[in-house]
Each structure stands twice: as structure tokens, then as C-alpha cells.
């Protein structure tokens, strides 16, 4: 919702800027409408165009890194839960009490993600309770021999890794692009579009070009901002790793 609202604001700014420039230009004194003034305006627009390109490149690179990092953590998250389940199975029937809350947790996460498209590792009390229950059940186990002692130690380490990955995903889900950078970028784009309207012919083709350009740029920025928050919107992390993990745990 936030990304869509920002995209709408960007679209409106980019449409209003050139139209306002077109409306104001005929009312300016003659000395403000000569070729020299127009050249200065074009040079300033070119400068902001270069700066805008650099900022857009940085934003795309930042969102790409964020998306790939979260996608990697989701795969690692699912893998650790599968390996934890395998370790508990190797331990024996005594570990079934720890496997049950693990299966319930994975089922909750996978179902919530695929059905509601919400953040799959949201910090809520039920998820915390299920993970805490796994730890309690692991602490209640008393290994009868050294081999099972090593398995129990491995299970505790994997549970700790799952907890770390879960909180890492929660922290990463808020996005990394700062608001002031977006405001500055919109201001630069507005100035560039305003320069397009300076001395532009007032006809339907010109206005249509401004509108279509504004739609495409607003759409591109929407996708960039949406990719920065990869648990919602049209570009999001696939729930397939957790769904595969649930299938493995339920076998």
C-alpha cells in the first residue's frame, strides 16, 4: 500500500510539473523566454538527469541486494528446519515431542505465507511459543550415550540458527531505501519534467507524451520500492522453500 501511494504521488508530480511549466511560460516576460534562457534550463535539466540516473542505479542495486539476501536467508531458513527434523528423527522416538511443535511452526508459516501473502516470519506470540516449546523439549532430553549426545548438541545448534535467521528476516523485511532519498529523487524528476514543458507546444500529443512518461516512470519506481519489501506486492520471495520443508517434515 505504501509503495502504491508513493507511485501515485510521483505520477501526479510528474504530470503537474510539465503542464504547469507549459501554462506559465507564455506569461513570462520576453527576456525570460529567449534562446539563452532555454539553453540554461536544458543544461540544468541534463545535470539533474545524470544525478537521477546515478541515484536510480543505486536504488536498483540496493533493492537487488536486499531481495537476494532475503531469498538466500529464506532458503537457509527452510534448510535448517529440514536438517533439524532429520536430526531429531535420528535421535529416536524420544525426540517426537520436539518434532511436533517444529512441524506445527513450519505449517503455520507456510500456510500464512501462501494464503494471506503476509510476512511469513512475523514476530507474534504463537510463533514464539512454538519455537520456545522446541527448545524446552530439547532441554528435557537426556541422551543415553555419546552418539545421541552429539545429535542433541547438533539439534540445539540448528534451533539457534533457525532463531537467528527468523529475526534476520524480520529485520530485513522493512526495506532499505530511506524516505529522504525518495523525496529528493521525486524533486529532481519534477524539475526535469518541468523543463520539458518549457517552450513545449501545447497540443494533445505533447500532453499525452508527458502522461505516458509519468506513468512509466512511476511504475518503474513502484516496482523498485516493492522489490525492496519482498514479502508483499507483485515482486516477492517465493514460499516454495518453506512448502518443500513442510512436505519433508510431514513424511
N, C-alpha and C positions, 0 to 999 in steps of 0.2 A: 504494500500500500504506500509506504513512504517513497519507494523508488518511482512508482507511477505518478504520485503527486509532484515530485521534483521534475519528472519528464514533462508534465503538463505545464508547469511554471516556465520551464525552459522554452517550450513551444510558444507560449504566449509572448514571452520576452523577445524571441527571435522574429516573431511576426510583427509585433508592435514597433520594434526598433526601425526597420526599413520604411514601414508605412508612415511613421512619424517623421522620419527624415525626408521622405518624398513630399509630405504636406508642408513642412517648414521651409524647404529650400526655395520655393518661389517667392516667399515673403521676406527673404533675406535681402539686405542692401546689395546693390550691384557689385560692390568691391569684394563681397564675400562669396560671389558666385563665379569668379573668373577662373581661368585655367590653372593659375598658380595655386590658388586655394584648393582646387580639386586635386592637384598633384600631391600637395601636402597631406590631404585627407587619405589619399590612396597609399602613400608611404606609411602613414601611421597604421592603416589597416593591415598592410603587409607585415609590419612589425608584430602586431598582435596576432596575426595569423601564424607566424613562426612560433611564438610563445605558446599559443594554444595547441599547436601540433606537438610540441615538446611535453606539455602537461598531459595531453591525451595519451601520448605514448607511455608516460609514467603511470597513469591510471590503469591503462590496459595491462601493463607489466605487473602492477601491484595486485590487481584482481586475478590475473592468471596465476601468480604465485600463491595467493590465498586459496584459490579454488583447488589447485593441485595439492597443496599442503593438507587441506581438509579431506580431499579424496583419498590421499595416502593414509591419513590417520583413520578414516573410516574402514579401509581395508585392514589396517593393522589391528583396529579395534575388534573387528569380526574374527580375524585370525586368532587373536589371543583368547577369545571366548571359546572357539573351537578347540584350541590346544588345552585350555583349562578343563574343558569337558573330557577330553581324551585322557588327561592325567588323572582325573577323578575316577574314570572308568577303570583305569589300570590299577588304581588303589584298591578297588573292590566294592562290594555291596555296602560297606560301612560308609562310603562317601556319597551314597544316594541322597542323603539328607541335604548335602551341599549342592548336588546337581539340580534338585527340584527348583530352588529359587533362581538358579542360573538360567534354567530353561524358561521359567516364568518371566524373568527380566528380558531375555532376548525376544521372547514372543511379544511382550508389551512394546518394546522398542520398534520391532519390525512392523507390527500391526499399526502402531501410531503413525509411523512414517508413511506407509503405503496407503492408508485410508484417509488420514487427515492432512497429509503433506506438511506437518508441523516439524519443528526441530526434534530430531529423534532422540537426543540425549538431554532433553530439557531437565533442569535441576528441580525435581519435585520429590515430595516425601516418600511416595511409594517406590520410586526407583532407588532412592537412598536406602529404604528399608530392605529391599530385596538384595542389594549388594552387601549391606551390613549383615544380613542373615547368612549369606555365603561365608563371610569371614567368621561369624560365630560358630557355624557348623565345622569349619576347618579347624578352629581352635579347640573344638570339642573332641577331635580325633586324637587317638593315642596309637601311634604306629607300633606294631608288634615286632618289627625287625628293621634293619638298616635300610633295606630297599624301599620299604614303604615310607620310611622317614625321609628319604630323598624325594620321593614322589610328593609327599606333603609339603616339603620345602619348595618344590617347584610350583605346586599349586598356589601357595601363598604369594610367590613372586609374580605369577601370572595374574592373580587377582589384583595385586598392587599396580601392575602395568595397565590393567583394564581401568582402574580408577583414575590413573594419570591421564590416559587417553580420553576418557569421558570428560574430565574437566578441561582438557586442552580443546576438545571440540566445542564445549560450551563457551569458552572464552573466545574462540576463533569465529563463532557464528555471528558476532555483532558487526562485522565489516571493518575494513581498514582504511577506507578513504575518508579523510577529515572533511567536515562540513565547510570550513572556510575555503578550502581548495575548490570545492564545487561552486561556491558563490563567486569566487574570483574568475573561474572558467566561464561561468554564465555571463559575467560582466564583460569579459573580453569578447565573447561571441556576440553579445549585444552590440558592442562598438563596431565589430566587423560588419554585421548585418546593417547597422545604421549607415555605414559608409557605402554599402551597396545601393541604398536608397538615395544617396546624394547625387543629384542630376540624373536619376534614372527616369526613363519615360513612364508616364502614368497611364498604363493600359493593363488589360486583363492578363496578358502573357507575363508581364513583369510581376504582377501581384501573385499570380499562380506559381511562378518560379520561387518567390520568397516563401510561400506557404509550403510547397513541397519540400524545399530545402530545410525549412524549420522542422517539418515532420520527420525527415530522415535523420537529422542531427539529434533531435530529442529522442527518437527511437534508439539510436546508437548509444547515447548516454544512459538511457534506461537499461539497456542490456548490460552495459558496463557496471552500473550500480547494482543491478540484480545479480550479476555474477559475483559481486563482492559479498553477497549474503546468500551462500549457495544452498541453504535449506528451504528456500521458498522461491516462487516465481517460475518463469519458463526455463531458466537455466539453473538446474540444481543437481546436487550429488545423487547418484543412483542408489536406491535402497537394496540393490541386488546382493551386495556382500553380506548384509545382515539377514536377508531372506535365505541365502545359502547356509549361513551359520545356523539359523533356526532349523532348517531341514536336517543338517548334520547332527544337531543336538537331540532331535526327536527320533532318530533312528534307533 
